Amino acid sequence: MNIDFPPPSKGTYNNAGNSRKLCNYLEHEDMERMEQGIYTEGFFNLTDDNVYKSQVIRDIDSNIGQLMKTDAKFYAIHVSPSEKELRAMGNTEQEQAEAMKRYIREVVIPEYAKNFNKGLSAEDIKFYGKIHFSRDRSNNELNMHCHLIVSRKDQSNKKKLSPLTNHKNTKKGTVKGGFDRKNLFQQAEQGFDRLFGYKRELTESFEYYNTMKNGSISEQLNMQERQVADERKNADMQTNQTENKFAYKQDDNLSNIQSVNQENKNEDKQSFNLPDLGLSSALGLLTPDTNSKEEEQIPVKKKIKKKPKRGFRR
């Protein structure tokens, strides 16, 4: 997650005057998208969506009590997720925009307020946000990011708040409190990971980036050792997952084979126990009937004819 504070300039980010020029710039993308019939997002704050630009300008430009002519009246903040982070925020531009507004309201602004060490909450910060979906000179597939306009004064128009001060939690002197930008970046990053369940690798963390850019040689070497250890750990985890999947597949195949073998055994057992009626019938036809033969072999007594007596019959 990249969060930065564009330095004040004489152009778009001139914050010593009114906010109209910056607000006009933030709406330039809307006109292009509306002409193409593409989804757009209006200005938003802590509680409301689709706030009119005229209201944004009026609220920011009127909250300047006790500020000198050359003093900063507001600050600009860019919140730019990486492509990988954006994919964790949703599948469509609208889903990602809703997730971005939630992230600004629930993480960025509360951490911004807390970081002044003045007992402030998100409700004390006067701000407006505007989401853009494209970025000039970028070849990334996803480029959604958010522009914030944050008033120099709190909601009560009494306390001066500068995120560009070099004071950090000071107790004495003219400036009380201060602002630790590094702490804001780290807390906003951790808040993002909690909010979206994001598994952040070491190389995409603010700690890694800041150490490799601003750390001492020994700090950079220690960070590289951590990087190597993390990469080895991730490689081992992937290997174990692959092996577990393979072992599970083998166990599943073995279970299927055992199940099939058991079914075959059961079928063979049933076939052995059942009488083979067809074969028995065929054998019955071929087996001689012994009782009928015995009856045929019993001799039948022949009748003896009596010889007629000789002589005359009367």
C-alpha positions in Angstrom: 0.0 0.0 0.0 1.5 3.3 -1.1 0.4 6.4 0.9 2.1 9.7 0.1 1.6 13.5 0.6 2.1 15.5 -2.6 4.2 18.6 -1.7 2.4 22.0 -2.0 3.0 23.7 -5.3 1.9 26.7 -7.3 -0.3 24.6 -9.5 -2.9 22.0 -8.7 -1.6 21.3 -5.2 -1.4 24.9 -4.2 -2.9 24.7 -0.7 -2.4 28.3 0.4 -5.5 29.5 -1.5 -8.8 27.9 -2.1 -9.5 24.2 -3.0 -11.4 24.8 -6.2 -8.5 24.1 -8.6 -7.7 20.7 -6.9 -11.4 19.8 -6.8 -11.8 20.6 -10.5 -8.8 18.4 -11.2 -10.3 15.5 -9.2 -13.4 15.5 -11.4 -11.6 15.4 -14.8 -11.8 11.6 -15.0 -15.5 11.6 -14.4 -16.3 13.5 -17.6 -14.3 11.0 -19.7 -15.9 8.0 -18.1 -19.4 9.5 -18.3 -19.0 10.1 -22.0 -18.2 6.4 -22.4 -21.0 5.3 -20.2 -18.7 3.9 -17.5 -19.3 3.8 -13.8 -18.0 6.8 -11.7 -17.7 7.7 -8.1 -18.5 11.1 -6.5 -16.9 12.8 -3.5 -17.3 11.1 -0.1 -16.5 11.8 3.5 -16.7 9.8 6.7 -20.5 9.3 6.5 -21.8 10.4 3.1 -21.4 9.4 -0.6 -21.9 11.4 -3.8 -21.2 14.8 -2.2 -21.4 17.7 -4.6 -18.1 19.4 -5.5 -19.6 22.8 -4.5 -20.1 21.5 -0.9 -16.6 20.1 -0.8 -15.1 23.5 -1.8 -17.4 25.4 0.6 -16.6 23.1 3.6 -12.8 23.1 3.1 -12.4 26.8 2.3 -14.6 27.9 5.2 -12.6 25.9 7.8 -9.6 28.2 8.0 -10.0 30.0 11.3 -6.9 31.9 12.6 -4.8 30.8 9.5 -2.6 33.4 7.8 -2.9 34.2 4.1 0.2 32.1 3.2 -0.6 29.2 5.6 -1.6 25.9 4.2 -5.4 25.6 4.3 -5.6 21.8 3.4 -3.4 18.9 2.5 -3.6 16.3 -0.3 -3.1 12.6 0.4 -2.8 9.8 -2.2 -3.8 6.2 -1.2 -2.7 3.7 -3.9 -3.1 0.0 -3.5 -0.9 -2.4 -5.6 -2.6 -4.7 -8.2 -2.4 -7.6 -5.8 -4.0 -5.6 -3.0 -6.7 -4.4 -5.4 -7.6 -8.0 -6.3 -8.1 -8.7 -2.6 -10.5 -5.7 -2.4 -13.0 -7.1 -5.0 -13.6 -8.4 -8.5 -15.1 -5.4 -10.1 -14.4 -1.7 -10.1 -17.5 -1.0 -8.1 -16.6 -3.6 -5.5 -13.1 -2.2 -5.2 -14.4 1.4 -4.9 -16.7 0.3 -2.0 -13.8 -1.5 -0.4 -11.6 1.6 -0.8 -14.2 3.9 0.9 -14.5 1.4 3.7 -10.7 1.3 4.1 -10.4 5.1 4.2 -13.2 5.4 6.7 -12.3 2.5 9.0 -8.5 2.5 8.8 -6.8 5.5 7.2 -8.7 8.4 8.7 -8.8 6.9 12.3 -5.1 6.2 12.1 -4.5 9.7 10.7 -6.3 11.3 13.6 -4.6 9.1 16.2 -1.2 9.8 14.8 -1.3 13.5 15.9 -1.2 12.4 19.6 -3.9 14.9 20.6 -6.7 12.6 21.5 -8.4 13.0 18.2 -10.8 10.5 16.5 -11.9 10.1 12.9 -15.0 12.3 13.6 -12.6 15.2 14.4 -11.1 15.2 10.9 -12.7 17.2 8.1 -11.9 15.5 4.8 -13.3 14.5 1.4 -12.2 11.7 -0.9 -12.4 11.1 -4.6 -11.7 7.7 -6.3 -9.9 7.5 -9.6 -9.8 4.3 -11.7 -6.9 5.1 -14.1 -3.4 6.5 -13.8 -1.3 8.2 -16.4 1.9 6.5 -17.5 1.0 3.2 -16.0 1.0 -0.2 -17.7 -0.8 -1.9 -14.8 -4.1 -3.7 -15.5 -5.6 -2.2 -12.3 -4.9 1.4 -11.2 -7.7 2.4 -8.9 -6.5 4.9 -6.2 -7.9 7.5 -3.9 -7.3 11.3 -3.5 -8.0 12.9 -0.2 -8.4 16.6 0.6 -7.9 17.0 4.4 -8.6 20.4 6.1 -5.7 22.0 8.0 -8.1 22.6 10.9 -10.2 20.0 12.8 -14.0 19.8 12.6 -14.3 22.4 15.4 -12.1 24.8 13.5 -9.9 25.2 16.5 -6.9 22.9 16.3 -4.2 23.1 13.6 -3.2 19.8 12.1 -0.2 19.3 9.8 0.8 15.9 8.6 4.0 17.4 7.1 5.4 18.6 10.4 8.7 17.2 11.6 7.7 17.1 15.2 6.9 13.6 16.6 4.9 13.4 19.8 6.6 16.4 21.4 5.7 17.4 25.0 7.3 20.8 25.2 7.5 23.9 22.9 5.0 25.6 20.6 4.0 22.5 18.8 2.5 19.8 21.0 2.0 16.3 19.6 3.4 16.2 16.0 3.0 13.6 13.3 4.9 10.3 12.6 4.4 9.5 9.0 6.3 6.2 9.2 4.0 5.1 11.9 0.9 6.1 9.8 2.2 4.0 6.9 2.8 0.9 9.0 -0.5 1.2 10.9 -2.5 1.8 7.7 -0.8 -1.2 6.1 -1.5 -3.5 9.1 -5.1 -2.2 9.1 -5.5 -3.1 5.5 -4.3 -6.7 6.1 -6.7 -7.1 9.0 -9.7 -5.6 7.1 -9.3 -7.7 4.0 -7.5 -10.8 5.4 -4.5 -10.0 3.2 -1.4 -12.3 3.5 1.4 -9.8 2.9 4.8 -11.0 1.9 7.9 -9.3 3.5 9.0 -7.8 0.2 5.8 -5.8 -0.2 5.8 -4.4 3.3 6.6 -0.8 4.2 9.2 -2.1 6.6 11.1 -3.8 3.8 10.8 -0.9 1.4 11.9 1.7 4.0 14.8 -0.5 5.2 16.2 -1.1 1.7 15.9 2.6 0.9 16.9 4.3 4.1 18.4 1.7 6.3 22.1 1.2 7.2 24.2 -1.5 5.5 23.8 -3.9 8.4 20.0 -3.3 8.5 19.7 -4.0 4.8 21.8 -7.2 5.2 19.6 -8.4 8.0 16.5 -7.6 5.9 17.9 -9.6 3.0 18.5 -12.6 5.4 14.9 -12.3 6.5 13.8 -12.3 2.9 15.8 -15.4 2.0 14.5 -17.2 5.1 10.9 -16.2 4.2 11.3 -17.4 0.6 12.7 -20.7 1.8 9.9 -21.1 4.3 7.3 -20.4 1.5 9.0 -22.9 -0.8 8.9 -25.5 1.9 5.2 -24.9 2.6 4.4 -25.2 -1.1 6.4 -28.4 -1.3 4.6 -29.8 1.7 1.2 -28.8 0.3 2.1 -30.6 -3.0 3.3 -33.7 -1.2 0.1 -33.7 1.0 -2.1 -33.4 -2.1 -0.2 -36.2 -3.8 -0.4 -38.5 -0.7 -4.1 -37.7 -0.3 -4.7 -38.6 -3.9 -2.8 -41.9 -3.5 -4.8 -42.7 -0.4 -8.0 -41.8 -2.2 -7.1 -44.1 -5.1 -6.1 -46.9 -2.7 -9.4 -46.6 -0.9 -11.3 -46.8 -4.2 -9.3 -49.9 -5.3 -10.0 -51.6 -1.9 -13.7 -50.7 -2.2 -13.9 -52.2 -5.7 -12.1 -55.3 -4.6 -14.4 -55.7 -1.7 -17.4 -55.3 -4.0 -16.0 -58.0 -6.3 -15.5 -60.4 -3.4 -19.1 -59.9 -2.2 -20.4 -60.5 -5.7 -18.3 -63.7 -6.0 -19.5 -64.9 -2.6 -23.1 -64.3 -3.6 -22.6 -66.2 -6.9 -21.2 -69.2 -5.1 -24.1 -69.4 -2.6 -26.9 -69.1 -5.1 -28.1 -72.4 -6.8 -27.4 -72.7 -10.5 -30.9 -73.5 -11.6 -30.0 -73.5 -15.3 -27.2 -76.1 -14.9 -29.3 -78.3 -12.6 -32.1 -78.4 -15.1 -29.8 -79.4 -17.8 -28.2 -82.2 -15.7 -31.7 -83.3 -14.9 -32.5 -83.9 -18.5 -29.4 -85.9 -19.0 -29.6 -88.1 -15.9 -31.4 -91.5 -16.6 -34.5 -92.3 -14.6 -33.4 -95.4 -12.7 -36.9 -96.1 -11.2 -38.5 -96.5 -14.6 -35.8 -98.8 -15.8 -36.2 -101.1 -12.8 -39.8 -101.3 -13.5 -39.2 -102.3 -17.0 -36.8 -105.1 -15.9 -39.3 -106.9 -13.7 -40.4 -110.1 -15.5 -44.1 -110.5 -16.3 -45.6 -114.0 -15.7 -46.9 -115.6 -18.8 -50.3 -117.1 -18.7 -50.3 -121.0 -19.3 -52.9 -122.2 -21.5 -54.7 -125.4 -20.3 -54.7 -128.2 -22.6 -58.2 -129.4 -23.5 -59.2 -132.8 -22.1 -59.6 -135.5 -24.7 -62.9 -137.1 -25.2 -66.3 -136.1 -26.2 -68.2 -133.3 -24.6 -71.7 -133.9 -23.8 
